[in-house]
Amino acid sequence: MLRWTVIFIILAIIAGVFGFGGIAAGAASIAKILFFIFIILFIISLIMGRKKI
């Protein structure tokens, strides 16, 4: 999932450089959502991993 976040960030940067503001904003918002989902899943996996004692 972190790979997809990086891909969308790069897509947003490239689209911004070429002047496609709408596509850049869309890609950046998708990257932001994916990043937060990744963080939430990472925290959940840390918590679940510690309970297996």
Backbone as numpy.savetxt, mean C-alpha at the origin, in Angstrom:
# Nx Ny Nz CAx CAy CAz Cx Cy Cz
1.53 -8.15 -0.32 0.71 -6.97 -0.32 1.58 -5.71 -0.32
2.70 -5.79 0.35 3.61 -4.64 0.35 4.17 -4.40 -1.05
4.32 -5.46 -1.82 4.79 -5.32 -3.20 3.79 -4.51 -4.03
2.50 -4.78 -3.85 1.48 -4.04 -4.58 1.47 -2.57 -4.18
1.73 -2.30 -2.90 1.80 -0.92 -2.43 2.93 -0.17 -3.14
4.08 -0.80 -3.23 5.23 -0.18 -3.91 4.92 0.03 -5.39
4.27 -0.94 -6.02 3.92 -0.81 -7.44 3.00 0.38 -7.66
1.98 0.54 -6.80 1.06 1.65 -6.97 1.72 3.00 -6.66
2.66 3.02 -5.72 3.39 4.27 -5.44 4.22 4.67 -6.67
4.91 3.71 -7.27 5.71 3.99 -8.46 4.82 4.44 -9.61
3.66 3.78 -9.75 2.71 4.18 -10.79 2.22 5.60 -10.56
1.95 5.96 -9.32 1.50 7.32 -9.00 2.59 8.35 -9.30
3.83 8.02 -9.00 4.93 8.95 -9.27 5.11 9.15 -10.77
5.08 8.06 -11.52 5.25 8.16 -12.97 4.09 8.92 -13.59
2.86 8.63 -13.16 1.70 9.34 -13.69 1.75 10.83 -13.33
2.24 11.14 -12.13 2.37 12.54 -11.75 3.40 13.28 -12.57
4.50 12.61 -12.88 5.55 13.23 -13.69 5.04 13.54 -15.09
4.23 12.66 -15.66 3.71 12.86 -17.01 2.45 13.71 -17.05
1.97 14.16 -15.89 0.86 15.10 -15.88 -0.52 14.47 -15.76
-0.60 13.21 -15.46 -1.90 12.56 -15.30 -2.29 12.64 -13.83
-2.85 13.77 -13.42 -3.15 14.01 -12.01 -4.20 13.07 -11.45
-5.24 12.77 -12.21 -6.30 11.90 -11.72 -5.82 10.48 -11.50
-5.03 9.98 -12.44 -4.50 8.62 -12.30 -3.50 8.57 -11.15
-2.70 9.61 -11.00 -1.72 9.66 -9.91 -2.42 9.68 -8.56
-3.48 10.45 -8.44 -4.21 10.52 -7.18 -4.88 9.19 -6.87
-5.43 8.55 -7.88 -6.07 7.25 -7.68 -5.08 6.19 -7.26
-3.94 6.15 -7.92 -2.92 5.16 -7.58 -2.35 5.41 -6.19
-2.20 6.67 -5.83 -1.67 6.99 -4.50 -2.67 6.60 -3.41
-3.95 6.80 -3.66 -4.94 6.41 -2.65 -5.04 4.91 -2.53
-4.93 4.18 -3.62 -4.92 2.72 -3.57 -3.70 2.23 -2.80
-2.55 2.84 -3.05 -1.33 2.46 -2.35 -1.46 2.72 -0.86
-2.09 3.82 -0.49 -2.27 4.15 0.92 -3.18 3.13 1.60
-4.26 2.75 0.95 -5.18 1.75 1.50 -4.49 0.41 1.66
-3.75 -0.01 0.63 -3.04 -1.29 0.70 -1.99 -1.29 1.81
-1.32 -0.15 2.01 -0.31 -0.06 3.05 -0.94 -0.23 4.43
-2.07 0.42 4.66 -2.72 0.30 5.95 -3.26 -1.12 6.18
-3.76 -1.76 5.14 -4.20 -3.14 5.27 -3.01 -4.04 5.61
-1.86 -3.78 4.97 -0.66 -4.55 5.27 -0.25 -4.37 6.72
-0.27 -3.14 7.22 0.11 -2.88 8.61 -0.84 -3.60 9.57
-2.14 -3.54 9.31 -3.12 -4.20 10.17 -2.90 -5.71 10.17
-2.70 -6.30 9.00 -2.47 -7.75 8.93 -1.16 -8.14 9.60
-0.14 -7.29 9.50 1.13 -7.56 10.15 0.98 -7.56 11.66
0.27 -6.58 12.19 0.05 -6.52 13.64 -0.77 -7.72 14.11
-1.79 -8.10 13.35 -2.59 -9.27 13.72 -1.74 -10.53 13.72
-0.87 -10.68 12.73 -0.02 -11.86 12.69 0.98 -11.88 13.85
1.46 -10.71 14.27 2.34 -10.67 15.44 1.61 -11.09 16.70
0.39 -10.61 16.86 -0.40 -10.96 18.05 -0.75 -12.44 18.05
-1.18 -12.96 16.92 -1.57 -14.38 16.84 -0.35 -15.29 17.01
0.80 -14.84 16.56 2.00 -15.65 16.68 2.48 -15.78 18.13
2.23 -14.78 18.91 2.66 -14.82 20.32 1.76 -15.69 21.17
0.53 -15.95 20.75 -0.39 -16.74 21.55 -0.15 -18.24 21.43
0.74 -18.66 20.53 0.99 -20.08 20.32 2.07 -20.62 21.24
2.00 -20.31 22.50 3.01 -20.77 23.45 2.62 -22.12 24.01
